[in-house]
Amino acid sequence: MNYLKEPAFKHGQQSRTGILLVNLGTPDAPTARALRPYLKEFLSDPRVVEIPRAVWWLILNGIILNTRPKKSAAKYAAVWTPDGSPLKVHTEKQAKLLKGWLGEKVASPVMVEYAMRYGSTTIPDTLARMKAAGCDRILILPAYPQYAASSTATAFDVAFAWLQKTRNQPALRTLKHYHDHPAYLQALVANIRDFWQMHGRPDVLLMSFHGVPRYTLEKGDPYHCECQKTGRLLAAALGLEADQFRLTFQSRFGRAEWLQPYTDKTLQELGRAGTGRVDVVAPGFTADCLETLEELAMEGRASFIAAGGKEFNYIPALNEHPQWIDALGRIALENLGGWVSDSWDRDADQQAREASKTRARSMGAHN
């Protein structure tokens, strides 16, 4: 095993607890040139596409990577912001706000960073930077409330692969899911009610979750069940009757059957039924991205209206909603038990570190 190079050791360096907020990823620019390596990395992940590698290699490199980058680039261009990808912008803001929230609740040193599973700002690079900054305890906090092997697990895979190559390992904790956590549900409710307070209530609230192939459910992936539980609890908290909401799955790809009902077909059915107003929310996306801003807010609207629907609204993702930042903080604290303290003494810690440095120098250390 060739271990990664260790950062320079410094006697008396302050020990920190780290939180790494992990999201899916984004290309660096809304161009075909930037999309090709991003899509290649994403679609080459065996947890994302579970078909024989040799067959998939031919399909991916022979067809998909020669046609899809240009199409995807046009979609990204439609939602790109002056600050870059919406997903990256929101995730970065969430990390900063979470650090501020924790700063008011915890006295001991906490470092909060974000990383992407695919594309730039990688998980290994960010973990290495956190370790070099003194983080000897790190919590991996996925941006995915519902666990899926193709999202949560693949992020953990990369983190553990980095850990395996690390000589002086930090302690690592992972958070599997929080699909039914009261604080997460309260944030969803607050976000939806804020929208309804300004725009009124719809005839139907459609909850759209990212889709995965149906065979993942049959093989034991809990994602479908966790989405259903989130939807059921959210509907109950909003006081919705059975005919006032729908739960659907979007973003299917290829010819295989995916989790149903499908979002696009449901919107068309609601449009053909003459539904007056549909509001769409995406509870599984904690930050707005291509799948929410383009696929739902643009394509979904067009499908609903073209089919005869009257009014369509997309309710923004949690993003930087104060209730969501509070929920992130509460969820993080629950999983940091024993790692952080509100009684940490900065002066006492500094004195102890200086004493450690003095002792080390007296024994011949140079740093």
N, C-alpha and C positions, 0 to 999 in steps of 0.2 A: 504493500500500500504506500503510495506517495502522498503524504499528508500535505495539506495546504500550509503555506508559510505563515507562521505565527506573527502577530503584531509585536513590535518592540515592547518588552515588559518594563513597566515603571513601578518601582517600589512606592507604595503610598497612593497609587491611583484609586480614585473614588469608585466604589462598586455601585452599579446601577441595576435597576430592573427595567427590562425593555418590553414594549408591546409592538408587535408587527402586524399592522392591518393589511390584509392581503386581498386583492381583487383580481379579476380575470386577466385584464391586459388590454392593450390598445396599440395600433400602429403608431409610428412616430409622426406620420403625416397622412393626409387623405389622398394618397396617390397610389397608383398601381405598383410603382417601384417599392414603396414602403409596405404595401399590403402583402406582397409575395412572401418575404421572409417571415412576416408575422403569421400569415395563414399556414405556412409550411410548418412552423414550430407548433402551432395550435393543433392542426389536423394530423400531425405525426404522432401525437401523444396517444399511446395505446389505450389509455383510460377514456379518451374522448371518442375514438373510433375503434370498436372492438370487432374487427374482422381480420382474417388472416393477413399478416404483414405484407407478404409478397404481392397478393392481389391488390391490397390497398395502395401499395407503393406505385403500382402501375396506374391506378386510377388517379391518385393524387398528383403525381408528377407528369402524367401523360395528358390529363384532361383538366382537372380542377385548377391547378396552378397556372395553367395557360389561358384560362377563361375567367375565373372568378375574381382575381385581383382588380381588374378594371371595373367590373360591376360593383364590387364592394367599395372601391374608392369613391365612386359617385355617390353612394349612400352615405359614407362617412363625410364627404364634402358638404352634404346637406345639413349636417348637425354640428360641424366643426365650429369651435368658438375662437375668438381672437387669442385666447390663452391656451388653445390646444384642444385635445380630446375632452369631451364632457366627462367621461369616466375618470380620467386622470385628474382633471380639475377638482371634481367633487371629492374624490378619494383623498387627495392631498389636503383639501380644506378640512375634511373630517378628522384626519390625523392631527392637524394643528389644533382644532377645537377640542378634541379628546385630550390632548396634552394639557390644554388650559383648564379643562374640567377637572382632571386629576390633580393638577397643581393646587386646586382649592380644597381638595379632599385628603390628599396624602402629603406627608412631610418628607418622606424619604425620596431620594432621587429616582425619577422615572423618565425614560426616554421613549418617545412614541414616533415610529416611522411607518411608512407604507411601502408596499412592494406589489409588483404585478407577476402573475404566474407566467404570462407570455409577453414578449416584447421587452422594452426597456424597463429600468428600475427593477432588476431581477431580485428574486428572493435570496439566492446565495450571496450576491454582492451586498445587499442591505444587511443581511445577518452578519456578514464579515465586518461591515462598518460599525454595526452596533456592538459587536464583540470588542473591536479595537477601542471603542469609546468607554469600555468598562462594564458593559452589560454581561453579567455572568448568570442571569436568569432572564429568559425571554418567553413571552406568551405569544403564540401564533393565533391571531384573531381573524378568522375569515370574514369577508364581507357577505358571505352566503348564509342566510338564516336557516335554510333547509339543506341538510347534508345530501350530497350526491358524490358518487365515486369520480364522476367526470369533472367535478369542480373542487370540492373540499379536499378529497383524497389526493388528487394530483398535486395540489399545493403542499400538502404534508409530505408527499413523496420527495419533492425537491428539497424541502427543509431537512428531512432526515438524511438524504443523500449528501447534503452539505455537512451535516453533523458527523456522518460516517468518515468524512475526509479530514475532520478537524482533530488535531492532537489534543488541545486543551479545550474540551467541550464545555459550553455553557449549559446550564439546566434548561430544558426545553419543555414547555407545556403547549398542548393544543386544545382548542375549543371546537368540538365536533359540530354543534348546532345550537340554535336558540329559537327555533321555529314556533315554540309555544311559550316563550319567556314573557311574563306579564309586561315588562318594560318595553319590549319590542312591539307587542300588540298594542300597548297604550300609545306608542309613538305612531303606529299606523292609523289608529283611530283619530288621534289628534290631527294628523296631516290631512285625512279625508274630511273631517268635520270643518277644519279651517277652510278647505276648498268649498264645501257645501254652504258655509256661512256666507261666502261671497257670491256664490253662483246658484244657490238653490240645490235641491236634491233631484236625482235622475229617476227615470222609471226603472232602470236596471243598472246595477253596479256590476261590471264584469271584472273579475280578478284574474289576471293573466300571469301565469308562471312560465319560466323558460321550460321548453320541452326536452325530453330525452327519449331515446328509443324504448318501446314497450318491453323489449327483452330484458332491459336492466331491472325492471320491476320483477319479472319472472325469475331472474337470477338472484334476487335478494336485496336489491338496492332500495333503501327506505324512502327515497325522495318523493315518490308519488304520495305515500301515506302522510309524510310531513307537510306537503303542500295542502293536502286535503284538511289536515288538522288546523293549519294556519287559517285557511279559508273559513272553516266552520267556526272557529273561535272569533275571527274578525267579524263575520256576519252577525254572530250573537252579540258581540260588544256594540255593534252599530244598530242593533234592534231590527235587523232585516228579516223579512219573511222569506220563505223558500222561493217565491216567484219574483223576488226583488234583487236577486244576485245570481251570477253564474261563475263557475270556476273553470278555467280553460288553460290550454298549453300552447305556446307559440314557438316559432323559430325551428320548425322541423326541417330536416335536410335529407335528401336521398329518397329512396323508394320504400324503405322499411316502414312498418307501422310505428308511430310514436304515441306517447301518452295522449289520450283523448279525454274530452272533446277539444278540437283544434280552435284556437282563437279566431283565425280568419274566417273559417266556416261558420262559427257561431255569430260573428258580427254580421255576416251576410244573411243568416237566418233571421236575426233580430231586425235587420233592415227590411227584409221581405215581409215580415210580420207587421210592419208599420210602426215599430217602436218609436215613441216620440223622442226620448232622450236616453242615451247610453253614456255613462261615465266609465272609463277604463282606468284601473290602477294595477300596478305590478308589484305585489308585496314581496316577491323574492329578490327584487333589485333594490338594493339600498342606495344606489347612486344612479342617476340617469346616464344612459349610454345609447349606443346605436340601436339596440333592441327595443328600447322604450321610446326614444325620440323620433326614430325613423320608422321602424316596423309598426309600432303601435300608434303613435301620434299622427303619423303621415299616412302610411299604407292602411292602417286600420280605419282611420277616418274615411279615406277614399272608398274602401270596401263597403262600409256601413251606409254611407250616403248614396253610393251608386246603386245599392240594393233597395233603396227606398226609405232608409232611416232619416229622421229629421234633424236631430242635434247630437253631436259627438263631442265629448270632452275627455282629454287625457289628464289625469291627476298626477302631478310630478312625483317622482320618487322621494324618499325620505331626505336625501341630500344633506343639507345642513340644518334641518329643522331642529330647533332647540330640544324638543322632546326626544328626538333620535340621538342627539349627542349625549343627553342625560342617560338614555337607555344604553348606549355604547359604554359609557362610564360605569354604570351599575353592573352590566354584564362582565366587563373587564375586572372590576374589583372582586366579584364573586369568584373569579378564576385566578386571582392573584393571592389567595389566602396564604398568609405566612411570608409573603415576599415583599410586602410594602407595609408601612406603618405611619400612623398619624402622630406618633410621639418621638419620631427620629430627631436627634439633636445635632444640628449642623456643626456647632462649635466643637462638641465632643468628638464627632466623627473626624473633623479636620485635625484635632489634636492627636487622635489615635493614628491617623495616617502619617502625620509628621514624625511621630515617635517611631513608627515602623520604618520610615525612610532613614531616620537617624541611626537606628540599630543596623540597618542593612549596610549603610556607608561605613559604619565602624568595623564591619566584617569584610570590607573590601569591595562592596558593590559600587558601581559607577552611575547608577540612575535610580 
